[in-house]
């Protein structure tokens, strides 16, 4: 394989860095990449910033190493290559009555990427993060060895790779558990909340009856309406839940997205006025959700618009996501939300969820508490503002999601993730020469 020079960016269209890129199709091809300079495995590029960019170094794009190896139809256990993605899994296995157990808000991610970021979704309070559906995986190390990692075998390597951002080796294959389903629909309920207290009350109450929940907040609401929004809750629908017109095709698949953002919109198109108009429209749409929703609308609404990230303009955007503990959570969410509404950095989407208990990998993001994700279009004052938010989150005992972070500095990262020391010892054991690296690893000190 001969590397080709490409300019790569995160899903937020930042940064735009040039790398030497290869596309392995076989495990032998992956072994050949070890002769290249400073490697980074990359999936479909849905991390938001510099998690999967590697300036003037090598990037191994795994999307062509995407075959299914075996599937146990009785138990729902899939063995596949690391480049297999959630969309393919749904397309081929949902008609057989199986669905990904844990999924984020896009189906365009690879299994290797899901492990690297230990992704989570609307059902974290019920199902935890991606590690909970993975039995084991194989990984090629910097010295060419291929090891199997599980909770029992090479367990340090297993736990360090969940949230490990591809910095310990190239994951080759994985065995994952899928969820048995009767339909590809969800029974859902929408609750409009007039302010933050009402919203958090609704979120706390939803845990009792619904496996999935997510709240959209009006990013421009202030004062007594701060935190105004709509909570959407849902459970996988059983056949008996469906109306007669849907029972004829209960395992219906989604269609390819027909809508597309064909070019980068002008940066001035997302301003205070336009965001207010969009928030009003979103509030009406969310509140009017139907009682039965297809998985595409329930889990993946943004996937229904190709290249939606272009809507933020050529300068791009970040998604700032943090988690803070339940203790003083309401007060602290209010403080941060108030700070955002006072800033000159106009947020477009605010999404609030609740994380449950459960152990992830060493550098996994979730812990029990409230998590908040905010989209900010890039502007000159954004970085200093997010660094101010970083210090607020840190003082509250929280941390930032590395899979979406764009600006975190090394000192703040290490204060938020004190387990980085244990992770670096595992890095020293399996990759002592820093063969695997990224722009993010150099930015926050995840190197020896």
matplotlib code that plots the C-alpha trace (Angstrom):
import matplotlib.pyplot as plt

x = [0.0, 1.2, 0.0, -1.8, -1.8, -5.2, -6.6, -8.7, -10.9, -13.3, -17.1, -17.1, -14.9, -12.0, -9.0, -8.2, -4.8, -2.8, -1.9, -0.5, -3.5, -3.9, -7.0, -6.2, -8.5, -6.9, -5.1, -1.9, -2.4, -2.8, 0.5, 2.1, 1.1, 3.5, 6.3, 4.7, 5.5, 3.3, 0.0, -3.6, -6.5, -9.6, -13.2, -15.8, -14.6, -17.6, -15.5, -15.9, -12.3, -8.7, -9.4, -8.8, -6.5, -2.7, -0.8, 2.0, 1.8, -0.1, -3.8, -5.1, -8.7, -10.4, -13.7, -12.8, -12.0, -15.7, -16.8, -19.0, -17.2, -19.9, -23.4, -25.2, -28.8, -30.0, -27.9, -27.4, -23.6, -21.9, -18.2, -17.1, -14.1, -13.5, -14.5, -18.0, -20.5, -23.8, -25.7, -24.6, -25.4, -28.9, -29.5, -28.5, -29.6, -32.6, -34.7, -33.7, -34.8, -31.6, -30.5, -27.4, -27.6, -25.9, -25.9, -25.1, -27.0, -25.5, -25.4, -22.4, -19.7, -17.5, -17.2, -13.6, -14.6, -17.3, -14.7, -12.2, -14.7, -16.7, -19.8, -23.1, -26.6, -30.1, -30.2, -27.1, -29.1, -30.4, -27.6, -24.4, -21.7, -20.5, -18.1, -21.2, -22.0, -18.5, -17.3, -13.7, -11.7, -8.4, -5.8, -2.6, 0.1, 3.0, 5.4, 3.1, 1.6, -2.1, -3.7, -7.2, -8.5, -11.4, -12.4, -10.5, -7.7, -5.3, -7.9, -5.7, -5.6, -9.3, -10.3, -7.7, -9.0, -12.5, -12.1, -8.5, -9.0, -7.1, -3.8, -2.8, -3.0, -5.2, -8.4, -9.0, -12.1, -14.7, -17.5, -20.5, -23.9, -27.0, -30.5, -33.4, -36.3, -39.9, -40.1, -37.8, -40.2, -40.3, -43.2, -42.4, -43.7, -42.9, -43.2, -42.9, -41.2, -41.5, -38.1, -35.1, -36.6, -39.6, -37.3, -35.1, -38.1, -39.4, -36.0, -35.8, -39.3, -38.7, -36.0, -38.8, -40.6, -38.4, -35.1, -34.2, -34.6, -33.1, -34.1, -33.8, -33.5, -34.2, -30.7, -32.1, -34.5, -33.6, -34.9, -37.9, -37.9, -34.2, -34.1, -37.4, -37.6, -39.0, -38.1, -38.6, -38.7, -39.1, -39.0, -38.5, -42.0, -43.3, -45.5, -48.6, -47.8, -48.0, -51.1, -52.5, -50.9, -47.4, -47.8, -47.5, -43.8, -42.8, -39.0, -39.0, -35.7, -34.9, -34.4, -31.2, -31.2, -32.6, -32.0, -28.5, -26.7, -24.9, -22.4, -21.2, -23.8, -22.6, -21.4, -23.9, -26.8, -26.6, -27.2, -29.4, -32.5, -32.2, -31.5, -34.6, -36.7, -35.1, -35.6, -39.3, -39.7, -37.8, -40.0, -43.2, -41.8, -40.4, -43.6, -45.7, -43.9, -46.1, -46.6, -44.9, -41.6, -39.3, -35.7, -34.4, -36.5, -36.0, -32.3, -30.8, -32.8, -29.7, -28.6, -31.7, -29.8, -26.5, -23.6, -25.6, -22.4, -22.0, -24.8, -22.4, -20.4, -16.8, -15.3, -17.0, -18.4, -17.7, -19.9, -19.1, -20.2, -19.6, -20.9, -21.3, -22.3, -25.9, -24.9, -25.7, -26.4, -29.5, -27.7, -24.6, -26.5, -28.3, -25.0, -23.5, -26.6, -26.9, -23.2, -23.9, -27.0, -24.9, -22.1, -21.5, -21.2, -24.6, -25.4, -27.6, -28.5, -28.6, -29.2, -29.5, -29.4, -28.9, -26.2, -26.6, -24.2, -21.7, -18.0, -16.5, -12.9, -10.1, -10.7, -14.4, -16.5, -19.7, -20.3, -23.5, -24.8, -26.2, -24.6, -25.1, -24.0, -24.0, -23.2, -21.3, -20.4, -16.7, -16.0, -12.9, -14.2, -15.3, -12.0, -11.5, -15.2, -15.0, -11.9, -13.9, -16.6, -13.9, -12.9, -16.5, -17.0, -13.8, -14.7, -18.0, -16.3, -17.1, -15.3, -15.4, -16.1, -12.7, -14.5, -15.9, -13.5, -11.6, -9.8, -9.1, -5.6, -3.3, -3.4, -7.2, -7.5, -5.3, -7.2, -10.5, -9.1, -6.7, -6.8, -4.7, -1.6, -2.8, -3.6, -0.1, 1.4, -0.6, 0.6, 4.1, 3.6, 2.1, 3.3, 6.4, 7.7, 4.4, 3.9, 0.2, -0.5, -2.9, -3.2, -5.4, -2.9, -0.2, -2.5, -3.6, -0.4, -1.6, 2.0, 5.0]
y = [0.0, 3.5, 6.3, 9.1, 12.7, 13.8, 16.7, 15.3, 17.0, 16.0, 16.1, 19.7, 20.5, 21.3, 21.0, 20.5, 18.7, 16.9, 13.3, 10.3, 8.0, 4.3, 2.1, -1.5, -4.2, -7.2, -7.9, -8.3, -4.7, -3.5, -5.2, -3.3, 0.0, -0.5, 0.7, 4.1, 7.0, 7.6, 5.8, 6.6, 4.3, 6.1, 5.0, 7.1, 10.4, 11.2, 12.4, 16.2, 17.6, 16.3, 12.8, 11.2, 13.7, 13.4, 16.3, 15.3, 11.8, 8.6, 7.8, 4.2, 4.5, 1.2, 1.6, -1.1, -3.7, -4.0, -7.7, -9.7, -12.9, -14.8, -14.3, -16.5, -16.0, -17.7, -15.6, -12.4, -12.4, -10.8, -11.1, -8.5, -6.5, -3.2, -1.2, -2.6, 0.2, 0.4, 1.2, -2.1, -4.0, -2.6, -3.1, -6.8, -7.9, -5.8, -7.8, -10.9, -9.3, -7.9, -4.3, -2.7, -2.8, 0.6, 3.3, 7.0, 9.6, 8.5, 5.1, 6.1, 4.9, 1.9, -0.7, 0.2, 3.9, 2.9, 1.1, 3.9, 6.5, 4.1, 5.6, 6.1, 7.0, 7.9, 4.7, 5.0, 5.0, 1.6, 0.0, 1.9, 2.6, 0.5, -1.6, -3.4, -5.0, -6.1, -9.6, -9.2, -7.8, -8.5, -5.7, -5.4, -3.8, -1.6, -4.6, -6.6, -8.9, -9.6, -10.1, -10.9, -8.7, -9.4, -9.0, -12.1, -12.1, -9.1, -7.3, -4.2, -3.8, -4.4, -1.6, 0.8, 0.7, 1.8, 5.6, 5.0, 6.9, 4.4, 5.2, 1.6, -0.3, -1.0, -2.9, -5.6, -7.6, -7.6, -9.8, -7.8, -8.6, -7.3, -6.7, -9.0, -6.9, -7.6, -4.3, -1.5, 1.1, 2.8, 3.7, 7.3, 10.1, 13.8, 16.1, 19.9, 21.5, 25.3, 25.6, 23.7, 22.5, 21.1, 19.5, 17.8, 16.6, 15.0, 13.4, 11.9, 10.5, 9.1, 6.7, 4.5, 3.6, 4.3, 2.9, 5.8, 9.5, 12.8, 16.4, 19.2, 22.7, 26.0, 27.5, 31.1, 30.8, 33.0, 34.1, 32.2, 30.1, 29.0, 25.3, 25.3, 22.4, 19.0, 15.6, 12.7, 9.2, 5.8, 2.0, -0.5, -1.3, -4.8, -6.2, -5.7, -2.0, -1.3, 0.0, -2.2, -0.3, -0.9, -4.5, -5.6, -4.7, -4.5, -4.7, -2.0, -0.5, 3.2, 4.7, 6.4, 10.1, 12.2, 15.6, 17.1, 20.3, 20.7, 23.4, 25.3, 27.9, 31.4, 32.0, 34.8, 32.4, 31.2, 34.3, 35.2, 35.8, 32.6, 30.5, 31.8, 30.9, 27.5, 26.9, 27.8, 25.4, 22.6, 23.1, 22.6, 19.6, 17.9, 18.5, 17.1, 13.8, 10.8, 7.9, 5.4, 6.4, 4.6, 4.0, 6.5, 9.4, 8.2, 7.5, 9.2, 12.3, 14.1, 11.2, 12.0, 15.0, 14.3, 16.5, 18.4, 19.6, 22.0, 24.0, 25.6, 27.2, 26.8, 27.8, 24.7, 24.0, 22.1, 20.1, 20.8, 18.0, 17.6, 15.5, 16.7, 14.7, 14.4, 16.2, 19.9, 18.9, 21.2, 24.2, 23.6, 23.0, 26.2, 28.1, 26.8, 27.3, 30.9, 31.4, 30.2, 32.4, 35.4, 34.8, 36.0, 32.4, 31.6, 27.9, 26.1, 22.8, 22.0, 18.4, 17.2, 13.6, 11.6, 9.0, 6.0, 4.0, 1.6, 1.2, 2.1, 2.1, 3.9, 7.1, 6.6, 9.7, 8.7, 8.6, 8.9, 12.4, 14.9, 15.3, 18.3, 18.7, 22.1, 22.9, 26.1, 27.6, 28.5, 32.2, 34.0, 34.2, 30.5, 29.0, 31.3, 30.9, 27.1, 27.2, 29.2, 26.6, 23.9, 25.4, 25.6, 21.9, 20.9, 22.8, 21.0, 17.6, 17.0, 16.3, 16.8, 14.1, 13.5, 12.1, 15.6, 17.9, 20.5, 22.9, 21.1, 21.8, 19.2, 20.4, 20.5, 17.1, 15.5, 17.1, 15.8, 12.3, 11.4, 7.8, 9.0, 7.9, 4.2, 4.5, 5.8, 2.8, 0.5, 2.6, 2.1, -1.7, -2.0, 1.0, 2.4, 4.2, 6.1, 4.5, 5.3, 9.0, 11.8, 15.5, 15.1, 12.9, 15.5, 18.3, 16.8, 14.8, 11.2, 10.2, 8.9]
z = [0.0, -0.9, 1.4, -0.3, 1.0, 2.2, 4.2, 7.0, 9.6, 12.4, 11.9, 13.1, 10.1, 12.4, 12.2, 8.5, 8.7, 6.1, 6.7, 4.8, 4.5, 3.7, 3.3, 4.4, 3.2, 5.0, 8.2, 6.3, 5.0, 8.5, 9.4, 6.6, 8.1, 11.0, 8.7, 8.5, 10.7, 13.8, 13.1, 13.9, 13.1, 11.9, 11.3, 9.5, 10.9, 13.2, 16.1, 16.2, 16.3, 16.3, 17.8, 14.4, 12.7, 12.6, 11.2, 8.8, 10.1, 9.1, 9.3, 8.8, 7.5, 8.5, 6.6, 4.0, 6.7, 7.3, 6.8, 9.1, 10.2, 12.0, 13.5, 16.1, 15.2, 18.4, 20.8, 18.7, 18.9, 15.9, 15.2, 12.6, 11.5, 13.2, 10.1, 10.1, 10.9, 12.7, 9.6, 8.0, 11.1, 11.1, 7.4, 7.5, 11.0, 11.9, 9.4, 11.4, 14.6, 16.0, 16.7, 18.1, 21.9, 22.4, 19.9, 19.8, 17.8, 14.5, 12.9, 10.7, 13.1, 13.0, 15.7, 16.2, 16.6, 19.1, 21.2, 20.9, 22.2, 24.4, 22.9, 24.8, 23.8, 25.1, 27.1, 29.2, 32.5, 31.5, 29.4, 30.1, 27.4, 24.5, 26.6, 28.0, 24.6, 23.7, 24.7, 23.3, 20.4, 18.6, 18.3, 16.4, 18.6, 17.6, 17.4, 15.1, 17.6, 17.5, 20.9, 22.0, 24.8, 27.0, 30.7, 31.5, 28.9, 28.6, 30.7, 31.1, 27.3, 27.2, 29.6, 28.4, 24.8, 25.7, 25.6, 24.5, 21.3, 19.1, 20.8, 21.9, 18.6, 15.6, 16.6, 13.9, 15.0, 17.8, 19.1, 20.2, 21.6, 19.8, 21.2, 20.3, 18.9, 17.6, 15.6, 14.5, 16.1, 19.4, 21.7, 22.6, 24.7, 24.6, 27.6, 27.3, 30.3, 30.9, 32.7, 34.0, 37.2, 35.4, 32.8, 35.4, 37.3, 34.1, 33.4, 36.9, 36.5, 33.0, 34.4, 36.0, 32.8, 29.8, 28.7, 26.4, 27.0, 25.8, 26.4, 23.9, 25.5, 23.9, 23.7, 23.8, 26.7, 29.7, 33.0, 34.3, 31.1, 31.4, 30.5, 28.6, 26.2, 25.4, 26.8, 24.5, 26.1, 24.5, 24.6, 21.8, 20.6, 20.7, 17.8, 19.9, 20.3, 16.6, 14.9, 12.1, 9.3, 10.7, 11.6, 8.0, 8.0, 11.7, 11.0, 8.4, 7.5, 7.1, 3.7, 2.5, 3.3, 0.4, 2.0, 1.8, 2.7, -0.7, 0.4, 3.5, 4.5, 5.1, 8.7, 9.2, 8.7, 12.3, 14.3, 17.3, 15.2, 13.0, 16.1, 17.8, 14.8, 14.6, 18.3, 18.0, 15.1, 17.0, 20.1, 18.1, 16.2, 19.4, 21.4, 18.6, 18.3, 17.3, 19.9, 17.6, 15.9, 13.6, 14.8, 12.3, 13.7, 17.3, 17.4, 14.2, 13.2, 12.0, 9.8, 7.7, 6.3, 4.5, 5.4, 8.0, 9.5, 6.6, 8.0, 10.5, 7.7, 6.6, 9.9, 11.4, 14.9, 18.1, 20.3, 23.8, 26.1, 29.8, 32.7, 36.3, 39.4, 40.6, 43.8, 43.3, 39.7, 39.3, 40.7, 38.6, 35.3, 35.9, 36.4, 33.2, 31.2, 32.5, 31.5, 28.0, 27.5, 28.7, 26.3, 22.8, 21.6, 20.3, 20.9, 18.3, 19.9, 23.7, 24.6, 28.2, 29.4, 32.6, 32.9, 35.1, 37.1, 35.5, 34.8, 31.4, 30.3, 32.0, 29.9, 29.3, 29.6, 31.4, 35.1, 37.1, 36.7, 34.2, 30.8, 28.6, 24.9, 23.1, 19.5, 19.0, 15.6, 15.6, 16.3, 17.6, 21.2, 21.4, 22.6, 25.6, 26.5, 26.5, 28.6, 31.1, 31.0, 31.4, 34.7, 35.9, 35.0, 36.8, 39.9, 39.9, 39.8, 36.2, 32.9, 29.2, 26.6, 24.8, 21.8, 21.0, 22.7, 20.6, 23.0, 26.4, 27.6, 29.1, 32.7, 32.8, 31.1, 33.7, 36.5, 35.1, 34.3, 37.1, 35.9, 32.9, 35.0, 35.0, 31.3, 30.5, 32.3, 30.0, 27.0, 28.2, 28.3, 24.8, 22.9, 24.6, 21.5, 20.8, 17.5, 17.8, 18.2, 17.2, 17.3, 20.4, 22.1, 21.7, 22.8, 26.1, 27.0, 26.2, 25.2, 27.0]

ax = plt.figure().add_subplot(projection="3d")
ax.plot(x, y, z, "-o")
ax.set_aspect("equal")
plt.show()
